[in-house]
Amino acid sequence: MKAIVCEAFGPVDELQYKDIADPVVKAGHVVVNIEAAGVNFPDGLLVQGLYQMQPPFPFIPGNEVAGTIAELGEGVNHLKVGQRVIALPLLGGYAEKALVPATHVMPLPDSIPANEGAALVTAHATAHHALKQRAKLQPGETLVVTGAAGGTGLAAVQIGKIMGAKVIAVCSTEEKLALAKANGADVLINYTENDLKDALKEATGGKGADVVYECVGGDTFHACSRSMAWEGRLLVVGFAGGEIPKFPVNLSLVKGYSVVGVFWGSFTQHDPKGFAANMQELLGWYVQGKVKVVVDEALPLSRATEAMEKVMNRQVKGKMVVTP
Ligand SMILES: NC(=O)c1ccc[n+]([C@@H]2O[C@H](COP(=O)([O-])OP(=O)(O)OC[C@H]3O[C@@H](n4cnc5c(N)ncnc54)[C@H](OP(=O)(O)O)[C@@H]3O)[C@@H](O)[C@H]2O)c1
C-alpha cells in the first residue's frame, strides 16, 4: 500500500510517500480501508520530534480516519467487513490501510461523508472534552476561543454555543472572523489589529472571561491570563504560535481562577467510557445539524506534506483532509 512514512525527525517535506507492506490484522483489531484522513496541527509537531509522544522509526503519522472495515481480528464481534467507520489509530492514518484497535472504531452514519467523518473527531472531540469535562462550561457563561477559525477553535465555537455560552472568537483576519461568526460566535476580536487584553476587558464588560479555550500560546496566553473572571477556567489546549508560555501563578491566586490542562488523547485512554459517551453525543449533534465540519480542502495522500504545511502555516480555515 501507499503511505506517508517518517524515517527520522525533521521538516515535513522530508516525509516519504512510498510503498510499504499492508498491515496484518491481529486479535482485538481491525484493518480499515481508508477513504480520508484528518490532518491536525500535532501531526506536524510529531514528525519534527516536537510532540509529547516520540514514536520509534519508521512510523506513519495520522490519528483519525474514515473508511470501511477490510478485515476483522479474532474476538471482534461488534463490527463487520464492509461497514463504514470512523477509526482512531494512534498512528498510521496517512496511508491506504490502517490497523486499529477495535475499541477505537465506531460506526460512521451513512449521512456523514467520509471527508467529514475523518475530520470530525480530533478537533471536535478535544473541544467537547475540554468544555464539558475540564471547564464544566455553564449556560450563560462567557467563553473566549483563540485561533477560533482553526480546526479545534472552530469546533469550540460551535460546541460553546450548543452548551449555551456567549462566545467571543479571537482570530488574525477578518475572513477567519467571518467564518467564526457563521459558526455562531457572538463577539469578534481581531488580535492582530487590537490589544487582546483591552478588547477582552471591553467585550466582557470588565468582568473577564469565565472560560478561555487557548490554542495559541505565547503573548496570546499572557493576554488571556490577565483577562480571567473570578472562578474562571483557563484551558491550556495548545501552542500553535510556537511559544510555550511561562505563567506567574500569583495571577491565578489573586484572581481566583484555575489553569486547566487539556489532553484529549490521554482522556481517551484514561476514561474509555467517558470517551465513548462523548463520541455518541458528538455524532448525535452532527446528525442533528448542531455541529458541522468545515473541510477547507481535501488533497490526495501523495500531497500530504503540502496539507500539513498549510495547517502549520496558518493557511487553513476549519479542517484539512487527505484522501488515498
Ligand atoms: N490538547 C489537546 O488534546 C489538543 C488536541 C488537538 C490539538 N491541540 C493543539 O491545538 C492547537 C490547534 O490545533 P488545530 O489542529 O486546531 O490547528 P489549526 O487548525 O492550525 O489552528 C491553529 C490556529 O492557531 C492560530 N495561530 C496563531 N499563531 C499561529 C502560528 N504561528 N502558526 C499556526 N497557527 C497559528 C491560527 O489562527 P489565527 O490565524 O486566527 O491566529 C490557527 O487557525 C495546536 O497547538 C494543537 O497542537 C491540542
The ligand as a Gaussian input file, in Angstrom:
#p B3LYP/6-31G(d) Opt

LIG

0 1
 N       -4.662000      19.402000      23.950000
 C       -5.145000      18.569000      23.037000
 O       -5.637000      17.487000      23.331000
 C       -5.089000      19.015000      21.596000
 C       -5.794000      18.335000      20.591000
 C       -5.763000      18.854000      19.281000
 C       -4.995000      19.987000      19.003000
 N       -4.275000      20.564000      20.021000
 C       -3.468000      21.785000      19.792000
 O       -4.334000      22.846000      19.498000
 C       -3.682000      23.762000      18.639000
 C       -4.575000      23.990000      17.431000
 O       -4.676000      22.773000      16.685000
 P       -5.522000      22.743000      15.328000
 O       -5.410000      21.376000      14.771000
 O       -6.852000      23.365000      15.559000
 O       -4.620000      23.728000      14.443000
 P       -5.035000      24.754000      13.300000
 O       -6.245000      24.302000      12.578000
 O       -3.800000      25.024000      12.547000
 O       -5.439000      26.085000      14.107000
 C       -4.490000      26.777000      14.883000
 C       -4.831000      28.258000      14.884000
 O       -3.840000      28.905000      15.691000
 C       -3.637000      30.217000      15.232000
 N       -2.208000      30.558000      15.183000
 C       -1.642000      31.608000      15.818000
 N       -0.354000      31.681000      15.554000
 C       -0.058000      30.684000      14.723000
 C        1.153000      30.237000      14.084000
 N        2.322000      30.911000      14.261000
 N        1.108000      29.158000      13.298000
 C       -0.037000      28.497000      13.127000
 N       -1.222000      28.857000      13.696000
 C       -1.227000      29.945000      14.487000
 C       -4.257000      30.308000      13.831000
 O       -5.364000      31.184000      13.942000
 P       -5.202000      32.761000      13.638000
 O       -4.530000      32.883000      12.291000
 O       -6.589000      33.244000      13.659000
 O       -4.337000      33.290000      14.752000
 C       -4.748000      28.904000      13.514000
 O       -6.003000      28.916000      12.861000
 C       -2.326000      23.142000      18.294000
 O       -1.338000      23.709000      19.133000
 C       -2.513000      21.678000      18.615000
 O       -1.309000      21.047000      18.954000
 C       -4.329000      20.120000      21.285000

